[in-house]
Amino acid sequence: MQSNERMPSWASALIGLVSGAAAVAVSLLVAGLVNPVAFPVVAVGNSVVDLTPAPLKEWAIRTFGENDKTVLLAGILLVMAAIAVALGRAAVRDLRYGMAGLAAFGLIGVVAVLTRPGAGPVDVVPTLVGVGTAMLVLWWLVRRALVPDDASAGSYAGVSGGTGGDTYVVGAAGAVHDTGQGDQGEVSPDTGPERLRLVSPGSSSEAGERPDPRVPSVMRAGNDLRAFDRRGLLTGAVGGVALAGVAGLAGRAFSGRAEVNAARSGIALPLPAKPLPALPAGTDLKIRGLSSFVTPNNDFYRVDTTLSVPQVDPRDWTLTIHGMVDRPVELTFADLMKRAVVEADVTLCCVSNEVGGPYIGNARWLGVSLAAVLRDAGVRKDADMLLSTSADGWTAGTPVDVVMDGRDALLAFGMNGEALPVDHGFPVRQVVPGLYGYVSATKWVTDIKVTRFDEDEAYWTPRGWSAKGPIKTQSRIDLPRDGASVPAGKTVVAGVAWAQHKGVDAVEVRVDQGEWRQARLAEAPTADTWRQWVLDDWDATPGEHTIEVRATDTTGYTQTAERAPVAPDGATGWHTIRVRVG
């Protein structure tokens, strides 16, 4: 079917949007049945993440924080909506244009799906079914919107005349024929084999056409006259929206979220072989506005590359350890829970954390020793890297010697007394003290290849980041906030400092580049956690003031004042804030 006349812009846009919504919803449903990772919207989004230059990613994290993926998905959906509108308008002009556009869009989805790690031929099924659904809905809505006009049989009964009571009929060549018949416009027999079409109201003139606002909109479809049917389109659109809604809800149900959440809530965590004692008195200074020593799970930062959080059922989870080992190992979740369980307080930090940034948190983790599992596999002496892979295909490269040096490197399944939250890696993730997360903290971990840094690369290394990422000694001011107004007099300055697996030995504060003053340190249970600090006797005087902080670790290293960006291996510099006292 084709048409070279206009229908209202809102109508063609509605056709495109409903068709696009049906495609997205049906592909989500089929992906839930086949493989949730094969949902084409997420696959395209993940490809965008992979192809985005590192500086742009850093900007997104700085600007949007943990909402960066939500913003990206919203942007992708807006672009898809704009494309859907364009395809709807193209389909109204010529249905073949709309179909070709959908096919091209489907090809992009297929390529994005197939280029994801571990993808197979079956993973293209959601995209193909979604595009097929969109084509069907597009064809159906165009047919409902453009119906055969009864007047095409030779008489346009009930059509009001043009100026002076005349009706204008336009021939195939664009010639205007004044029928002079008033309300009854007979089709002239000399207009050729193709039927004539009436000028649509408000349409631009074509070869002398004269629009008449009282003439109903009539479309030309091949050799047939077709009229715009508003009611037919709207009722059809309601049906399309209903299809999209039902398919979308079913898709979410089949994505496994409900099953995984139920499985998580039903897990009874085993007791550690050596339970940790209660936190020492004075570990948390209990100062309002100061980061608590233990970061609640809901407040723990989340930075990763996945747009759709993997839903991994622990009953289906396995971890394979292979490569440069004497005995490859495959563990189920039940196997892991039967091993000796370790409890550890560990602070994690993202390499994207700017000086003074929020992407750091501390938790009590429960899991099994990664080093013990590796010893069972028999790591060969010339291996120096663990290439771990998550359920969504992301990889991290962890130095073998760091994991094996006696620190509490874990395959963790518990966090702050409960099973790992899904957003933080349920059912199992890596936790390695002293390394930035991009080289150690693989969530939803399913595979560990024992290899070498000169033979394999993890996700971020070819994108310009350092292959090894030890966490740098840093400190942060939590109170007062940057830009805050505070009253004159005794004022509390407080924050946190960290130097994982080395420990913080001292924190110093200075105001307006004056003398450095020693802050009072809270207790710390291990060298693998951050440490609170406070200076509670600053006599704040009216005016603008600059406050700086620096930390010294137990090796004697004092953090540098030199500012460096997060790339390629973590930011440096003193955290500096400005406040107004009045």
Buried (B, 14 or more C-beta within 10 A) or exposed (E): BBBEBBBBEEBBBBBBBBBBBBBBBBBBBBBBBBBBBBBBBBBBBBBBBBEBEBEEBBEBBEEEBBEBBEEBBEEBBEEBBBBBBBBBBBBBBBBEBBBBBBEEBBEBBBBBBBEBEEBEEEBBBBBBBBBBBBBBBBBBBBBBBBBEBEBBEEBBEEBBBBEEEBBBBBBBEEBBBBBEBBEEBBBBEEBEEEBBBBBBBEBEEEEEBBBBEEBBBBBBBEEBBBBBBEEBBBEBBEBBBEBBEEBBEBBBEBBBBEBBEEBBEEBEBBEBEEEBEEBEEBBBBEBEEBBBBBBEBEEBBBBBBBBBBBBBBBEEBEBBBBBBBEEEBEBBBEBBBEBEBBBBBBBBBBBBBBBBBBBBBBBBBBBBBBBEBBEBBBBEEEBBBBBBBBBBBBBBBBBBEBBBEEBBBBBBBBBBEEBBBBBBBBBBBBBBBBBBBBBBBBBBBBBBBBBBBEEBBBBBBEBEBBBBBBBBBBBBBBBBEEEEEBEEEEBBBBBBBBBBBBBBBBBBBBBEEEEBBEBBBBBBBBBBBBBBBBBEEBEBEEEEBEBBBBBBBBEEBBBEEEEBEBBBBBBBBBBBBEBBBE
